[in-house]
């Protein structure tokens, strides 16, 4: 069910962003995640809010969602921002730091490995902030 909702959300974003630039089209970026606030452990079947701090690519970028992929217990997270292509007053300097929250339910009873997208290094290799969080059973 979650995968279907994510797919529908992603499809809606991609459709909305396919208009041409002359009509104030939308473009998307992945924002560099700077830090995250995660608990030391999750309790099985409990919901958590994960605070994600990120840097907007420009003053015109606004939060538009997450790019999330899950492979067993490895969850890769990217913050997606959007901006109008018709806006010409954007700046890529100054205080571009902001945050958002990701709701997460620990539906496994072992551990998760989170990989938060942090951009590319000088060699063009993708960099991640990687955090492993164990899951405990209630009352343990």
C-alpha positions as CSV (number, residue, x, y, z in Angstrom):
1,X,0.0,0.0,0.0
2,X,2.8,2.4,0.9
3,X,4.6,1.6,-2.3
4,X,1.4,2.3,-4.3
5,X,0.9,5.7,-2.6
6,X,4.6,6.6,-3.2
7,X,4.3,5.6,-6.9
8,X,1.1,7.7,-7.2
9,X,2.8,10.7,-5.5
10,X,5.9,10.4,-7.7
11,X,3.7,10.1,-10.9
12,X,1.8,13.2,-9.9
13,X,5.0,15.2,-9.3
14,X,6.4,14.1,-12.7
15,X,3.2,14.9,-14.5
16,X,3.0,18.3,-12.8
17,X,6.6,19.1,-13.8
18,X,6.2,18.2,-17.4
19,X,4.8,21.6,-18.5
20,X,6.9,23.7,-20.7
21,X,9.2,26.5,-19.4
22,X,7.3,29.3,-21.1
23,X,4.3,28.7,-18.9
24,X,6.2,28.8,-15.6
25,X,7.1,25.1,-15.6
26,X,8.4,23.4,-12.5
27,X,11.8,21.8,-12.1
28,X,13.0,19.6,-9.3
29,X,16.3,19.1,-7.5
30,X,17.6,16.8,-4.8
31,X,18.7,18.8,-1.8
32,X,21.8,17.9,0.2
33,X,20.9,16.4,3.5
34,X,23.2,17.9,6.2
35,X,22.1,16.2,9.4
36,X,19.3,13.9,10.7
37,X,17.8,13.4,14.1
38,X,17.2,9.7,14.7
39,X,16.6,7.8,18.0
40,X,19.3,5.4,19.2
41,X,16.8,2.6,18.6
42,X,13.3,2.0,17.3
43,X,10.6,0.1,19.1
44,X,8.9,-2.4,16.8
45,X,5.6,-1.3,15.3
46,X,5.9,2.3,16.6
47,X,5.7,5.5,14.5
48,X,8.5,8.0,14.6
49,X,9.2,11.5,13.2
50,X,12.6,11.8,11.7
51,X,13.9,15.3,11.5
52,X,15.9,15.9,8.3
53,X,18.0,19.1,7.9
54,X,18.9,20.0,4.4
55,X,20.2,22.8,2.2
56,X,18.0,24.2,-0.5
57,X,19.8,24.6,-3.8
58,X,18.5,28.2,-4.1
59,X,16.2,30.7,-2.5
60,X,13.4,29.7,-4.9
61,X,13.5,26.0,-4.1
62,X,10.7,24.7,-1.8
63,X,10.2,21.3,-0.2
64,X,8.1,19.0,-2.5
65,X,8.6,15.5,-1.1
66,X,10.9,12.6,-0.6
67,X,12.6,10.3,-3.0
68,X,12.6,7.0,-1.0
69,X,13.7,3.5,-2.0
70,X,13.5,0.5,0.3
71,X,15.5,-2.7,-0.2
72,X,14.8,-5.1,2.6
73,X,16.1,-3.1,5.6
74,X,18.1,-0.5,3.7
75,X,16.2,2.7,3.2
76,X,17.6,5.4,0.9
77,X,16.2,8.9,1.4
78,X,16.5,12.0,-0.7
79,X,14.8,15.4,-0.2
80,X,13.1,16.7,-3.3
81,X,12.7,20.4,-3.9
82,X,10.9,22.2,-6.7
83,X,11.1,25.7,-8.2
84,X,9.4,27.6,-11.0
85,X,11.6,27.9,-14.1
86,X,10.1,31.4,-14.7
87,X,11.5,32.8,-11.5
88,X,14.7,34.6,-12.3
89,X,15.4,36.1,-8.9
90,X,16.8,33.0,-7.3
91,X,20.0,33.1,-5.3
92,X,22.3,30.1,-4.4
93,X,23.9,31.8,-1.5
94,X,22.9,32.9,2.0
95,X,21.1,30.8,4.6
96,X,19.5,28.0,2.6
97,X,19.3,25.6,5.5
98,X,15.9,24.3,6.5
99,X,14.3,21.1,7.8
100,X,11.4,18.7,7.3
101,X,10.1,15.6,9.0
102,X,9.6,12.1,7.7
103,X,7.1,9.9,9.4
104,X,8.4,6.3,9.8
105,X,7.0,3.1,11.2
106,X,9.4,0.4,12.3
107,X,7.8,-2.6,10.8
108,X,10.8,-4.9,11.1
109,X,12.1,-6.4,14.3
110,X,15.8,-6.4,13.7
111,X,17.4,-3.1,12.3
112,X,17.4,-0.5,9.6
113,X,20.2,1.1,7.6
114,X,19.3,4.6,6.5
115,X,21.2,6.2,3.7
116,X,20.5,9.9,3.4
117,X,21.6,11.5,0.1
118,X,24.4,14.1,0.5
119,X,25.3,14.9,-3.1
120,X,28.4,13.9,-5.0
121,X,32.0,14.3,-4.2
122,X,34.7,15.8,-6.5
123,X,35.1,12.5,-8.3
124,X,31.3,12.4,-9.1
125,X,30.6,9.6,-6.6
126,X,27.3,9.7,-4.7
127,X,27.7,10.3,-1.0
128,X,25.4,9.2,1.8
129,X,25.0,9.9,5.5
130,X,24.6,6.3,6.7
131,X,23.0,5.4,10.0
132,X,22.1,2.0,11.4
133,X,19.3,1.9,13.9
134,X,18.4,-1.3,15.8
135,X,14.8,-2.2,16.5
136,X,13.6,-3.6,19.8
137,X,10.4,-5.3,20.9
138,X,8.1,-3.4,23.3
139,X,9.1,-4.0,26.9
140,X,12.7,-5.1,26.1
